[in-house]
Structures are given as C-alpha cells and as structure tokens.
Amino acid sequence: MIGSLPEVLEVGGQHIAINADFRNILTIFEAYGDNALTDEEKVYICLARLYTAPVPYYHIEEAIQQAMWFLQGGDMPMSKAEDVPIIDWKHDEAIIMPAVSKALNVIDIRSIPFLHWWTFLGSFGEVGEGLLSTVLHIRQSKAKGKKLSKTEEEFFRKNKDLCQLRSAEEQAAIDETEDFLKTLI
C-alpha cells in the first residue's frame, strides 16, 4: 500500500513480523562490520534480530532476500554504490544522530521509543548542510581522487579521525562478507 511502513515481511507465503526500529537495523549493520564474526554468524544475527519469529530453514534464502530488500529501503531507487564506502553507521553515529534529528525536527531521535527504519533512512537522505554532509563530501571527494578545496583540506587535517573510516584490512573483510551474502541471494 502506498505510504505504509512494513511491519511484516512475506516469507514462504507467511507474514512474519519484524523489528523495524532503526536502532535494531543499525545493530544488524554493526554485526556485518564486525570482522570477528563469520559470514554465517552475520546472516544469523540479521535474521534473528529482524524477524520476531523463527524462519523455517527451508525458507532461509527467501528470508535473506526479504531482509536485504527491507534493509535497503524497499523499492527506493538506489544510486550505484561507491567502490569505497563513505559512511560507517557505528563510526559516524555521533554526527548522524543530530543530523537526522534535525531533519525530523526533533531534539534527539534516540529518545523516541520507536522510529521505523524507513523513516530514519528517508530522513537521513534529507540531511542538508552541516557536519555530516561536510564529512561525507570530503570522504566522497577523497574516494574519487578529487582535490579538496583549501577549506576542506584544513577541515580534513583538523578532523582526520572523523573523516577517515577504516583500514584496508578492515575494508577487505567487509567486501568479503558482502560477496558471501550475494551468493546466498
């Protein structure tokens, strides 16, 4: 239905309720970024946290497909993913939460008992000028090998920890997990 936020996903012809709160989804993303977990453990965490009832083993593949559809915002048009990620939900939490709160015109989204993932995601897409957009612009420019302006270069020098995400080894592990997930779908 147009304008509705899914609270269930259809798997094997059954509707299974999901935990659609943004905090839960960010926890799933945090697991995917954890190099100490195996790919199987990451998928298990995703399914166990997203679905409120166990998924029959013979419907796991469909459950994973539905989960990925939901996590990516459903049928939302997506731009081609960057080769180098420019956002890390855990690393950037301190600048994401205020930016999304501002987009939603609330004091702090973390104080809201429930905020649907798609509402969070849509509001994230509406973040305008500010610290988050500056950091993401610098990361994107650096990833594409573009020269930063003097102001951006100065900001980068003063805020290196904020502007840099992860080591090459960490990125390789994340890429490996994403490749594995694609084989399951």
C-alpha positions as CSV (number, residue, x, y, z in Angstrom):
1,M,0.0,0.0,0.0
2,I,1.3,3.5,-0.9
3,G,2.5,5.4,2.2
4,S,2.7,2.4,4.5
5,L,5.7,1.3,6.5
6,P,6.2,-2.5,6.5
7,E,6.0,-4.2,9.9
8,V,5.9,-7.7,8.4
9,L,7.7,-9.5,5.6
10,E,6.4,-12.3,3.5
11,V,8.5,-15.4,3.7
12,G,7.3,-18.8,2.3
13,G,3.8,-17.4,1.9
14,Q,3.6,-16.4,5.6
15,H,3.7,-12.9,7.0
16,I,6.4,-12.7,9.7
17,A,6.5,-9.6,12.0
18,I,9.8,-7.7,12.0
19,N,11.6,-5.4,14.5
20,A,11.7,-2.3,12.2
21,D,13.2,0.1,14.7
22,F,16.2,2.0,13.4
23,R,18.4,1.0,16.4
24,N,17.8,-2.7,15.6
25,I,18.8,-2.2,12.0
26,L,21.9,-0.3,12.9
27,T,22.8,-3.2,15.3
28,I,22.5,-5.5,12.3
29,F,24.8,-3.3,10.3
30,E,27.2,-3.2,13.2
31,A,27.3,-7.0,13.1
32,Y,28.1,-7.0,9.4
33,G,31.0,-4.8,10.0
34,D,32.4,-7.0,12.8
35,N,35.5,-8.8,11.5
36,A,35.4,-11.2,14.4
37,L,32.1,-12.8,13.2
38,T,31.9,-15.3,10.4
39,D,29.7,-14.7,7.4
40,E,27.2,-17.3,8.7
41,E,27.1,-15.6,12.1
42,K,26.4,-12.3,10.5
43,V,23.5,-13.7,8.5
44,Y,22.2,-15.5,11.6
45,I,22.3,-12.2,13.6
46,C,20.5,-10.4,10.8
47,L,17.7,-12.9,10.6
48,A,17.4,-13.4,14.4
49,R,17.2,-9.6,15.1
50,L,15.0,-8.7,12.1
51,Y,12.3,-11.4,12.3
52,T,10.4,-11.7,15.5
53,A,9.6,-15.4,14.9
54,P,12.0,-18.1,13.7
55,V,12.3,-18.6,10.0
56,P,12.0,-22.2,8.8
57,Y,15.3,-23.4,7.5
58,Y,13.8,-24.3,4.1
59,H,12.9,-20.6,3.7
60,I,16.2,-19.1,4.7
61,E,17.1,-17.9,1.2
62,E,13.8,-16.1,0.8
63,A,14.1,-14.6,4.3
64,I,17.6,-13.2,3.4
65,Q,16.2,-11.7,0.2
66,Q,13.3,-10.1,2.0
67,A,15.7,-8.8,4.7
68,M,18.0,-7.2,2.2
69,W,15.1,-5.6,0.4
70,F,13.9,-4.2,3.7
71,L,17.3,-3.0,4.9
72,Q,17.9,-1.3,1.6
73,G,14.7,0.7,1.9
74,G,12.4,-1.4,-0.2
75,D,11.9,-0.3,-3.7
76,M,13.6,3.0,-3.1
77,P,15.7,3.9,-6.2
78,M,19.4,3.5,-5.3
79,S,22.4,5.1,-6.8
80,K,25.2,2.9,-7.8
81,A,27.3,2.1,-4.7
82,E,30.7,3.6,-4.3
83,D,33.7,1.4,-4.6
84,V,34.9,2.9,-1.3
85,P,32.3,3.2,1.4
86,I,31.8,6.8,2.6
87,I,29.7,6.0,5.7
88,D,30.1,3.7,8.7
89,W,27.0,3.8,10.9
90,K,28.9,3.0,14.1
91,H,31.9,5.3,13.4
92,D,29.6,8.1,12.3
93,E,26.9,7.7,15.0
94,A,27.8,10.9,16.8
95,I,27.3,13.0,13.6
96,I,24.4,11.0,12.1
97,M,22.0,11.2,15.0
98,P,22.0,15.0,15.3
99,A,21.7,15.4,11.5
100,V,18.7,13.0,11.3
101,S,17.2,14.6,14.4
102,K,17.4,18.0,12.7
103,A,15.9,16.6,9.5
104,L,13.0,15.2,11.6
105,N,12.8,18.4,13.7
106,V,13.1,16.6,17.0
107,I,15.6,17.2,19.8
108,D,17.1,13.7,19.6
109,I,15.8,10.7,17.7
110,R,17.5,8.4,20.3
111,S,14.9,9.5,22.8
112,I,12.0,8.4,20.6
113,P,10.8,4.9,21.7
114,F,10.3,3.7,18.1
115,L,11.4,5.1,14.8
116,H,10.8,2.9,11.7
117,W,14.0,2.2,9.7
118,W,12.5,3.6,6.5
119,T,11.5,6.9,8.3
120,F,15.1,7.1,9.6
121,L,16.5,6.2,6.1
122,G,14.3,8.8,4.4
123,S,15.3,11.5,6.9
124,F,18.9,10.6,6.5
125,G,18.5,11.2,2.8
126,E,17.1,14.7,3.6
127,V,20.1,15.8,5.7
128,G,21.2,19.2,4.4
129,E,24.2,21.4,5.2
130,G,26.1,20.6,8.4
131,L,28.9,18.5,9.8
132,L,27.6,15.2,8.4
133,S,27.3,16.5,4.9
134,T,30.7,18.1,5.1
135,V,32.4,14.9,6.3
136,L,30.6,12.8,3.6
137,H,31.5,15.2,0.9
138,I,35.2,15.1,1.9
139,R,35.1,11.3,2.0
140,Q,33.5,11.1,-1.4
141,S,35.9,13.5,-2.9
142,K,38.9,11.7,-1.5
143,A,37.5,8.3,-2.6
144,K,37.2,9.6,-6.2
145,G,40.7,11.2,-6.1
146,K,39.3,14.7,-6.3
147,K,41.3,17.6,-4.9
148,L,39.8,19.2,-1.8
149,S,39.4,23.0,-1.5
150,K,41.6,24.8,0.9
151,T,38.8,25.0,3.4
152,E,38.0,21.3,3.1
153,E,41.7,20.4,3.3
154,E,42.0,22.4,6.5
155,F,38.9,20.7,7.9
156,F,40.3,17.3,7.0
157,R,43.6,18.0,8.7
158,K,41.9,19.1,11.9
159,N,39.3,16.3,11.9
160,K,41.2,13.3,10.4
161,D,39.7,10.8,12.9
162,L,36.2,12.0,11.9
163,C,36.9,11.9,8.2
164,Q,38.7,8.6,7.9
165,L,36.8,5.3,8.2
166,R,38.8,2.1,8.2
167,S,42.0,0.4,7.3
168,A,42.5,-1.6,4.1
169,E,42.3,-4.8,6.0
170,E,39.0,-3.9,7.6
171,Q,37.6,-2.9,4.2
172,A,38.7,-6.2,2.6
173,A,36.9,-8.2,5.3
174,I,33.7,-6.2,4.7
175,D,34.0,-6.7,1.0
176,E,34.4,-10.5,1.6
177,T,31.2,-10.6,3.7
178,E,29.2,-8.7,1.1
179,D,30.4,-11.1,-1.6
180,F,29.3,-14.0,0.5
181,L,25.9,-12.5,1.1
182,K,25.4,-12.1,-2.6
183,T,26.0,-15.8,-3.1
184,L,23.1,-16.5,-0.7
185,I,20.6,-14.4,-2.6
